[in-house]
């Protein structure tokens, strides 16, 4: 149970919720944003003292029934409810060291078959584990980078999206929030990972944008949305991307596609011709 993060998560979720969202009268003379602690406790059918202790990082491990009640009271999304349970220690910890970075042969075969769409495999920290040639042409030569530098969050927040392609400022919102949300999930799932703690500290120290996102405790993972890239050779490309979970692993297959007949599709065809350098992941 991560008492400090659980407390912060509960507080930020409570403060964002309006009384009318929870079926309560707005009332007057509210000194704090969102709901009061006693209102959340009442909606969750638990004592005010129990809930207050959780928000003050002084509570004992809440039961699943209590967590379900709090999730309903705070109107949490499915992603947020799962995160709440992880913070409370109710989800079994698969590995203390961090997410697996071994890509299954079947996943690599699928990457190779996606010849007309850039595709990458990421772990929960957003490190690129495998990619196909068109992804390297779009995003950069990952084979030339060391493992930590293949992390998309480090490239965006520390190096301004450096690589063959950069995320444009006008369209970064959903992509970046999703990436940070995955890292937040990883930090809760692997609280003993020194590597994840170091990554969060590094990003927060170097990027005010990351620090603000991290402190907001926002958790929003988009499995299908659109992203705009700026490529030095083919110009601006607007692509859809879909995030598919890899079964039995903390990994995700991200596939970028273009609308048929669009300028983005023509740009991908040009990138396929231009090609890239060596793509294999070093052993």
C-alpha positions in Angstrom: 0.0 0.0 0.0 1.4 3.4 -1.1 -0.2 5.6 1.6 1.3 8.9 0.3 0.3 8.4 -3.3 -3.1 7.0 -2.3 -3.8 10.0 -0.1 -2.8 12.4 -2.9 -4.8 10.5 -5.5 -7.9 10.6 -3.3 -7.5 14.3 -2.6 -7.1 15.3 -6.2 -10.1 13.2 -7.3 -12.3 14.6 -4.5 -11.3 18.2 -5.4 -12.2 17.9 -9.0 -15.7 16.6 -8.4 -18.5 19.1 -8.2 -21.3 18.5 -5.6 -23.9 18.4 -8.4 -21.9 15.7 -10.2 -22.5 13.5 -7.1 -26.2 14.4 -6.8 -25.6 16.8 -3.9 -26.8 20.4 -3.6 -24.1 23.0 -4.5 -24.4 24.7 -1.2 -22.8 28.0 -0.2 -19.7 29.1 1.5 -17.5 26.2 0.4 -14.0 26.9 1.4 -12.4 24.2 -0.7 -12.9 23.0 -4.3 -14.9 19.8 -4.9 -16.6 17.7 -2.3 -16.0 17.7 1.4 -14.5 14.7 3.1 -17.6 14.0 5.0 -19.6 14.0 1.8 -17.3 11.4 0.2 -17.5 9.3 3.3 -21.3 9.4 3.3 -21.5 8.5 -0.4 -19.1 5.7 0.2 -20.9 4.4 3.3 -17.8 4.5 5.5 -17.0 6.6 8.5 -15.6 10.1 8.1 -12.6 9.2 10.3 -11.8 6.2 8.1 -11.8 8.2 4.9 -10.0 11.2 6.5 -7.2 8.9 7.6 -6.8 7.6 4.1 -6.4 11.1 2.7 -4.0 12.0 5.5 -1.8 8.9 4.7 -2.5 7.5 8.1 -5.1 4.8 7.3 -4.8 1.1 7.4 -5.3 -1.0 4.3 -8.8 -0.5 3.1 -10.9 -3.5 2.2 -12.1 -4.1 -1.4 -15.6 -3.2 -0.3 -14.3 0.2 1.0 -12.4 0.8 -2.2 -15.4 0.1 -4.3 -17.5 2.5 -2.3 -14.9 5.2 -2.6 -14.6 4.6 -6.4 -18.4 5.0 -6.7 -18.4 8.1 -4.5 -15.7 9.8 -6.5 -17.1 8.8 -9.9 -13.8 7.2 -10.9 -13.3 5.8 -14.4 -12.4 2.2 -14.9 -8.7 3.2 -15.3 -8.8 5.3 -12.2 -10.6 2.6 -10.1 -7.9 0.0 -11.1 -5.2 2.6 -10.2 -6.9 3.1 -6.8 -6.8 -0.6 -6.1 -3.2 -0.9 -7.1 -2.2 2.0 -4.8 -4.1 0.3 -1.9 -2.2 -2.9 -2.5 -5.2 -4.9 -3.6 -3.7 -6.0 -6.9 -1.1 -8.7 -6.8 2.4 -7.3 -7.7 3.6 -9.3 -10.7 7.3 -8.3 -10.5 9.0 -6.0 -8.1 11.8 -5.1 -10.5 9.7 -3.5 -13.2 7.9 -4.4 -16.4 9.2 -7.2 -18.7 11.3 -6.1 -21.7 11.4 -9.4 -23.4 9.3 -9.2 -26.6 7.6 -12.5 -27.6 8.5 -13.9 -31.0 4.9 -13.8 -32.1 4.8 -10.1 -31.4 7.9 -9.5 -33.4 6.4 -11.5 -36.3 3.3 -9.3 -36.1 5.5 -6.1 -36.3 7.2 -7.4 -39.4 3.9 -8.1 -41.1 2.7 -4.5 -40.5 4.7 -3.2 -43.5 2.5 -0.3 -44.4 2.0 1.1 -40.9 4.6 2.3 -38.3 4.3 0.2 -35.2 6.3 -0.1 -32.0 6.1 -2.2 -28.8 6.4 -0.2 -25.6 6.5 -1.2 -21.9 4.6 0.7 -19.2 7.5 3.2 -18.8 7.1 4.0 -22.6 10.5 2.5 -23.5 10.5 1.3 -27.1 11.3 -2.5 -27.0 10.8 -3.3 -30.7 9.7 -1.6 -33.9 9.3 -2.1 -37.6 11.2 -0.3 -40.4 8.5 2.3 -41.0 8.4 3.2 -37.3 12.1 3.8 -37.4 11.7 6.0 -40.5 9.0 8.0 -38.8 10.3 8.2 -35.2 14.0 7.7 -35.5 16.7 5.1 -35.5 16.2 3.4 -32.2 19.0 0.9 -32.9 21.5 3.8 -32.6 20.3 4.6 -29.1 21.0 3.0 -25.7 18.1 1.4 -23.9 17.2 4.3 -21.6 17.3 6.8 -24.5 14.7 4.8 -26.4 12.1 6.0 -23.9 9.5 8.2 -25.6 8.9 10.2 -22.4 12.6 11.0 -22.1 12.8 12.0 -25.8 9.8 14.3 -25.5 10.4 16.0 -22.1 14.2 16.0 -22.1 15.1 16.4 -25.8 12.1 18.1 -27.3 11.0 15.1 -29.3 14.3 14.6 -30.9 14.6 12.0 -33.6 13.6 11.8 -37.2 10.1 13.0 -36.2 8.9 15.3 -33.5 5.4 15.5 -31.8 4.0 18.9 -32.8 3.1 21.3 -30.0 -0.4 21.7 -31.4 -1.3 18.1 -31.0 0.8 16.7 -28.1 -1.9 16.7 -25.4 -3.6 13.3 -25.6 -0.4 11.5 -26.6 1.6 12.9 -23.7 -1.1 12.5 -21.1 -1.5 8.8 -22.2 2.2 8.2 -22.0 2.5 9.8 -18.5 -0.6 7.8 -17.4 1.2 4.6 -18.4 4.2 5.6 -16.3 1.9 6.4 -13.4 0.4 2.9 -13.6 3.9 1.4 -13.8 5.0 3.3 -10.7 2.0 2.0 -8.7 2.5 -1.5 -10.0 6.2 -1.7 -9.2 6.7 0.6 -6.2 10.1 -1.0 -5.5 11.6 -0.3 -8.9 14.5 2.1 -8.5 14.7 2.6 -12.2 11.1 3.9 -12.4 11.6 6.2 -9.4 14.8 7.5 -11.0 13.0 8.1 -14.3 10.2 10.1 -12.6 12.7 12.1 -10.6 14.7 12.9 -13.7 11.7 14.0 -15.8 10.3 16.1 -12.9 13.5 17.9 -12.3 14.1 18.7 -16.0 10.6 19.5 -17.2 8.1 21.8 -15.6 5.4 20.3 -18.0 6.1 16.8 -16.8 6.2 17.9 -13.1 2.8 19.6 -13.5 1.3 16.5 -15.2 2.7 14.2 -12.5 1.5 16.3 -9.6 -2.0 16.6 -11.1 -2.4 12.8 -10.7 -4.4 12.8 -14.0 -5.0 9.3 -15.3 -6.3 9.2 -18.8 -5.2 6.5 -21.3 -6.4 6.9 -24.8 -6.5 3.7 -26.8 -7.4 5.4 -30.0 -6.7 9.0 -31.0 -4.9 11.1 -33.5 -1.4 12.6 -33.3 0.4 15.1 -35.5 4.1 14.7 -36.3 6.7 17.0 -37.9 9.2 15.0 -40.1 12.2 16.8 -41.6 11.9 15.0 -45.0 8.2 14.6 -45.6 6.8 17.4 -43.5 3.8 17.3 -41.2 1.9 14.0 -40.9 -1.3 13.5 -39.0 -1.8 9.9 -38.1 -4.3 7.8 -36.0 -2.8 5.6 -33.4 -4.2 2.6 -31.7 -2.8 1.1 -28.5 -3.3 -2.7 -28.1 -2.4 -4.6 -25.0 0.1 -7.5 -25.4 -1.5 -10.4 -23.4 0.3 -11.6 -20.2 2.9 -8.8 -20.4 3.1 -5.1 -19.3 3.6 -4.2 -23.0 1.6 -2.4 -25.6 1.6 -2.5 -29.4 1.1 1.0 -30.8 0.1 1.1 -34.5 0.0 4.4 -36.5 -2.3 4.5 -39.6 -3.3 7.1 -42.1 -6.7 7.8 -43.7 -7.0 6.2 -47.1 -6.3 8.8 -49.9 -5.0 11.4 -47.4 -1.7 13.3 -47.7 -0.6 11.4 -44.6 -0.9 8.1 -46.5 1.2 9.6 -49.3 3.8 10.7 -46.7 4.0 7.2 -45.3 4.5 5.8 -48.8 7.4 8.2 -49.3 8.9 7.3 -45.9 8.7 3.6 -46.9 10.8 4.4 -50.0 13.2 6.7 -48.1 13.7 3.9 -45.5 16.0 4.2 -42.5 19.1 2.7 -41.0 19.5 -0.6 -39.1 16.4 -1.4 -37.0 17.2 -4.6 -35.1 17.3 -4.3 -31.3 20.9 -5.1 -30.1 21.1 -8.3 -28.0 
